[in-house]
Amino acid sequence: MLNQLSPLDLAFQALADPTRRAMVERLTRSPASVGDLARPFSMSLPAVLQHLSVLEGSGLVASEKIGRVRMCRIEPAALSLVEQWINARRIEWGRRLDRLGAYLEELKAKGDSDGSNE
């Protein structure tokens, strides 16, 4: 269905925003409160909460209320899914470039054997 995005789509959609990427980067160091995450940004707390909602909806971030403080933490499994997808593309393009390099070497060797090495 078109209205249902895959977990990978949701993760990339969440990571498309620089504010959310900065929040994820901060959370890779250690869990943080919503207030700590909001501090570096010049935006309202509701705007920060909206960004966190997108990150939670994508599965990249989880939060829980501890006393009066909402703590957020990274969800490594969701980041791992993104990493696996990117690595698969990197490996695929590496193989293609290797094949292209081999083909160019083959053409060069063929040209050298034809005596046309000008």
GIZI-V387133 format. One record per run of one state. SS is the DSSP state (H for helix, E for strand, L for the rest). FROM is the first residue (numbers start at 1). LEN is the number of residues. If there is no record, write none. Layout:
# GIZI-V387133
SS:FROM:LEN
SS:FROM:LEN
This chain:
# GIZI-V387133
L:1:6
H:7:9
L:16:2
H:18:12
L:30:2
E:32:2
H:34:6
L:40:5
H:45:14
L:59:2
E:61:6
L:67:2
E:69:6
L:75:1
H:76:38
L:114:5
